[in-house]
Each structure stands twice: as structure tokens, then as C-alpha cells.
């Protein structure tokens, strides 16, 4: 939680959970928080709610104003961190009848790998050998083998898509997971948060240095336009790569056809790469 304070000199406080944000419709909102065993408060000109999905910021927007949209997926990811060199020099996504799999890298000697699983998967049923065997099945191809090594950590992550509207109300401005969450299939969560802050920081500079609120007033519209497209890309990516337990045969074949189209034609590849690396300039304000 960031308070941009007027005529006050406050240090950054860590381990100071915010309990409430009040007065966001006034010129002087109050942030209440706990620090060093005490209940504290600060007043601010602007409050940037960057406190994540479960934070207090989004909850401060009146319920008759805030609209939320959510999809909880019927699967999760079993993720492992392994002491093994990357088996490919690039990330490898796999659609398999057993489910989705992903190979990514963290360093020349550390790999991060994922398997589609139930959202409440019991990790005790997955030995290290079973995990590697299943990764081999889903990622394997003729003439190529998976590099194995000790598994340092394993965990199950449920998947969801979520976003809220608006991203600003009064003197409160939401950014990052406080306003939107995407499944990791598109790798857009951190990028989206940085994009929000990029727009918001430019708006705050205009507000405080130029006394120009034009971009600040448009912040929600600008951020939401981009985030809806990020949601679309992440949702479509997830639908294309994963197996759904209740998906009909026709729909399954269509998503497989979409995947084959993507890997065989340059036109969808250009659009796919564009969405992965960053949306076109029209989704950004003239700043």
C-alpha cells in the first residue's frame, strides 16, 4: 500500500498490514494499518492500492460501485523447482491427452516445470520419479529427452481469471493483483501490474508537477482497456492448451485445430508473439 503524502516525510514500512482505507471520496483519505504491535494511521492525497488480490484496497470501493468478473478453472498446476539444466533453450508448452505441461528455466542449472492436475491435487501421491515420468510423457518427442535432477520444491497452484471495474474510485487507484488476476499460461501477471503502474505514475507526475488531472481521471479506462485484452489472451491460451473435464468432443477438436493453426501459419504466430511481448501502442495513452 502506497500513500503519497502531502507535506509529510514517511519512510517505507514493511510488515505493516493495512486493515482499512477510509475517506477515499474526500481530499484526504486515511489508511489504517498495524505496525510493531500498534494500530496506526496515515493521511494521504492519493492512495495506490497495490496490496494484492486479498488486500484491503479493492474492498474499500463501495459494493454498489464495484463490479467483479471471475472464472475459476477446473484444474491447477503441479509446479516443481528442480536442480536440473534446462532441457530446451526456450520455454516449451505441451498439449497432451494427459493434460498440459510446461518446461521453463530459471538458470543454467535450475529448471521450473509444471503439470496440469486437479486444483486440490494430493502431493503425497506424486513421488519425484512419478513427476519426471509424467513430464517425460507429456513433453517427450522423438530424438529428445528431458534432463532430470533432484526436485527442490513442489506445490499445487489453482488457476483463476479475475478482474474488477472500476480501477479507481475517489482518491483510490488500484494496480496489479488488487484489480486483476490471470492464469499463468500467458505469463502476463507481472507485466500487467507494471503496465498499470506505468500509467498511474505518469498520471501522478502530471497531477503533482503540472496540476493536470486529465490522465488521472482516465486511469481506470486506460488500464482496463489493456487489461481486458490481457484477460482475453490469458483465458484463450489456457483454453487452448489444457484439457477440461466437461469439454465436449466438438469443442476439444476446435481447440486442437486452433493450436495446429498457430504452429503452422505465420499470421497467428505474429499476433501471438505480439500479445506475449506487449500489446500495440493503441492500448497505451499518449503520455
C-alpha positions in Angstrom: 0.0 0.0 0.0 1.5 3.3 -1.0 0.4 6.6 0.4 1.5 9.7 -1.5 1.6 12.2 1.4 1.3 15.9 1.4 4.0 17.8 3.3 4.9 14.7 5.4 8.1 12.7 5.3 7.4 9.0 5.9 9.7 6.1 5.4 8.6 2.9 3.7 7.2 0.5 6.3 7.5 -3.3 5.9 5.3 -5.9 7.8 2.6 -3.2 8.2 -0.7 -4.9 7.1 -3.4 -2.4 6.1 -6.7 -3.0 7.9 -8.9 -0.3 6.3 -8.9 2.6 3.9 -11.4 5.3 4.7 -12.5 8.6 3.2 -11.5 7.8 -0.3 -14.2 10.1 -1.6 -12.6 13.1 0.3 -9.5 15.1 -0.5 -7.7 13.4 2.5 -8.2 9.6 2.6 -7.0 7.7 5.7 -5.1 4.4 5.6 -5.3 2.4 8.8 -2.6 -0.3 9.4 -0.8 -2.3 12.1 2.9 -1.8 12.8 5.1 -3.0 15.6 2.1 -4.2 17.5 0.3 -0.9 17.3 -2.7 0.4 15.4 -1.6 3.3 13.2 -3.0 5.6 10.5 -1.7 8.0 7.9 -3.5 10.5 5.7 -2.7 10.9 2.0 -3.5 12.9 -1.1 -3.6 9.7 -3.2 -3.8 6.0 -2.2 -2.4 3.5 -4.7 -3.9 0.1 -3.8 -1.1 -2.4 -4.8 -1.8 -4.8 -2.0 -2.8 -7.9 -4.0 -5.9 -9.9 -4.5 -6.7 -10.4 -0.8 -5.8 -6.8 0.3 -7.9 -4.1 1.7 -7.8 -1.7 -1.2 -10.4 -3.2 -3.5 -12.7 -3.8 -0.5 -12.7 -0.1 0.1 -14.7 0.6 -3.1 -18.5 0.6 -2.3 -20.1 -2.7 -3.3 -22.8 -0.9 -5.3 -20.0 0.6 -7.5 -17.5 -2.3 -7.8 -18.2 -5.0 -10.4 -16.1 -8.2 -10.4 -15.7 -10.9 -13.1 -14.2 -14.2 -12.3 -13.6 -17.7 -13.7 -12.2 -20.5 -11.5 -10.7 -23.2 -13.7 -11.4 -26.9 -13.0 -7.7 -27.7 -12.8 -4.4 -26.4 -11.3 -0.7 -26.7 -11.9 1.6 -29.0 -10.1 4.8 -27.0 -10.2 8.3 -28.2 -9.4 11.7 -26.4 -9.0 14.4 -28.9 -10.0 18.2 -28.9 -9.8 18.5 -29.8 -13.5 19.7 -27.9 -16.5 17.0 -26.7 -18.9 16.2 -29.3 -21.5 15.5 -26.6 -24.1 16.9 -23.1 -24.6 13.3 -21.8 -24.8 10.1 -22.4 -22.8 8.2 -25.4 -24.1 4.4 -25.6 -23.9 2.7 -29.0 -24.4 -0.9 -30.1 -25.1 -1.3 -33.8 -24.4 -4.2 -36.1 -23.8 -2.9 -36.5 -20.2 -3.0 -32.7 -19.7 -0.9 -29.6 -20.2 2.8 -29.4 -19.3 5.3 -26.6 -19.3 9.1 -26.5 -19.3 10.8 -23.3 -18.3 14.2 -22.2 -17.0 15.5 -20.3 -14.0 19.2 -20.5 -14.5 21.7 -22.8 -16.4 21.3 -25.3 -13.6 17.8 -24.8 -12.3 14.5 -25.6 -14.2 10.9 -24.8 -13.4 8.3 -27.4 -14.7 4.6 -27.7 -14.5 1.9 -30.4 -14.9 -1.8 -29.9 -15.2 -3.5 -31.5 -12.3 -6.7 -31.3 -10.1 -6.9 -28.0 -8.2 -6.9 -29.9 -4.9 -4.3 -32.5 -6.0 -2.7 -34.6 -3.2 1.0 -34.0 -3.5 1.7 -37.1 -1.4 0.7 -39.2 -4.4 3.4 -37.7 -6.5 6.9 -39.0 -5.9 9.8 -37.3 -7.7 10.1 -40.3 -10.1 6.4 -40.1 -10.9 6.6 -36.4 -11.7 9.6 -36.9 -14.0 7.9 -39.8 -15.7 4.7 -37.8 -16.4 6.7 -34.8 -17.6 8.5 -37.2 -20.0 5.2 -38.5 -21.3 3.7 -35.0 -21.8 6.8 -33.2 -23.1 8.6 -36.1 -24.8 9.3 -36.2 -28.5 11.3 -38.5 -30.8 15.1 -37.7 -30.6 14.7 -35.5 -27.4 14.8 -36.4 -23.7 14.1 -34.5 -20.5 17.0 -33.5 -18.2 16.3 -34.9 -14.8 17.6 -33.9 -11.3 16.7 -33.5 -7.7 13.4 -31.8 -7.1 13.9 -28.9 -4.6 10.3 -27.8 -4.2 6.8 -28.9 -5.4 3.4 -27.2 -4.9 -0.1 -27.1 -6.4 -1.4 -23.7 -7.7 -5.2 -23.3 -8.5 -5.9 -21.2 -11.6 -8.3 -18.3 -11.9 -9.1 -15.3 -14.1 -10.4 -12.2 -12.3 -10.8 -8.5 -12.9 -12.8 -5.7 -11.3 -14.2 -2.4 -12.5 -13.6 0.4 -12.0 -9.9 0.6 -11.1 -10.3 4.0 -9.4 -12.8 5.5 -7.1 -12.4 8.9 -5.5 -8.7 9.1 -4.4 -8.1 5.4 -4.5 -6.4 3.8 -7.5 -6.0 0.0 -7.9 -3.0 -1.6 -9.6 -1.8 -5.2 -10.2 -3.4 -8.1 -8.4 -5.6 -5.8 -6.4 -7.6 -5.3 -9.6 -6.9 -8.3 -11.8 -5.5 -11.8 -11.8 -4.7 -14.0 -14.8 -3.8 -17.7 -15.1 0.0 -18.1 -15.6 -0.4 -19.7 -19.0 0.1 -16.4 -20.7 2.8 -15.1 -18.3 1.1 -11.7 -18.1 0.5 -11.1 -14.4 3.7 -9.2 -13.6 3.6 -7.4 -17.0 0.1 -6.2 -16.3 1.0 -4.9 -12.9 4.0 -2.9 -14.3 1.7 -1.6 -17.1 -0.8 -0.3 -14.5 2.0 1.4 -12.5 3.5 2.9 -15.7 0.2 4.7 -16.5 -0.5 5.6 -12.9 3.0 7.1 -12.2 2.7 9.3 -15.3 -0.7 10.4 -14.1 0.6 11.2 -10.7 3.5 13.2 -12.1 1.1 15.3 -14.1 -1.1 15.7 -11.1 1.6 16.9 -8.7 4.0 18.7 -11.0 1.7 20.2 -13.6 -1.6 20.3 -11.7 -3.0 18.4 -14.6 -5.6 15.7 -13.7 -6.6 14.7 -17.2 -4.7 11.4 -17.2 -5.5 10.7 -13.6 -9.2 10.9 -14.4 -8.8 8.5 -17.3 -6.6 6.0 -15.4 -9.3 3.3 -15.0 -10.4 3.5 -18.6 -6.8 3.3 -19.9 -5.8 0.5 -17.6 -9.0 -1.5 -18.1 -8.8 -1.4 -21.9 -5.4 -3.0 -21.8 -6.3 -5.5 -19.0 -9.4 -6.8 -20.8 -7.1 -7.7 -23.7 -4.7 -9.4 -21.4 -7.5 -11.3 -19.8 -8.7 -12.4 -23.2 -5.2 -13.6 -24.2 -4.6 -15.5 -20.9 -8.0 -17.1 -21.0 -7.7 -18.2 -24.6 -4.2 -19.5 -24.0 -5.4 -21.5 -21.1 -8.4 -22.9 -23.0 -6.2 -23.9 -26.0 -3.5 -25.8 -24.0 -5.5 -27.5 -21.2 -7.9 -30.4 -21.1 -11.3 -29.6 -19.5 -13.2 -32.4 -17.8 -16.5 -31.2 -19.1 -15.4 -30.1 -22.6 -17.4 -31.7 -25.4 -15.8 -33.6 -28.3 -16.5 -30.8 -30.8 -15.1 -28.1 -28.7 -12.0 -30.2 -27.9 -11.3 -30.7 -31.6 -11.7 -26.9 -32.3 -9.1 -26.0 -29.7 -6.8 -28.6 -31.1 -7.4 -27.1 -34.6 -6.6 -23.7 -33.2 -3.3 -25.0 -31.8 -2.4 -26.6 -35.1 -3.2 -23.4 -36.9 -1.0 -21.5 -34.5 2.1 -23.7 -35.0 1.7 -23.9 -38.8 0.9 -20.4 -40.0 2.9 -17.2 -39.7 -0.1 -14.8 -39.3 -1.4 -16.2 -36.0 2.2 -16.6 -34.8 2.8 -12.8 -35.3 -0.4 -12.0 -33.3 0.5 -14.5 -30.6 4.0 -13.1 -30.2 2.7 -9.6 -30.1 0.3 -10.4 -27.3 3.0 -12.3 -25.4 5.6 -9.4 -25.6 3.2 -6.5 -25.3 0.1 -5.0 -26.8 0.1 -2.5 -29.6 0.6 1.2 -28.9 -3.1 2.0 -29.2 -3.6 0.3 -25.8 -1.5 3.0 -24.2 -2.3 6.7 -23.5 -0.5 9.5 -25.3 1.9 10.3 -22.4 
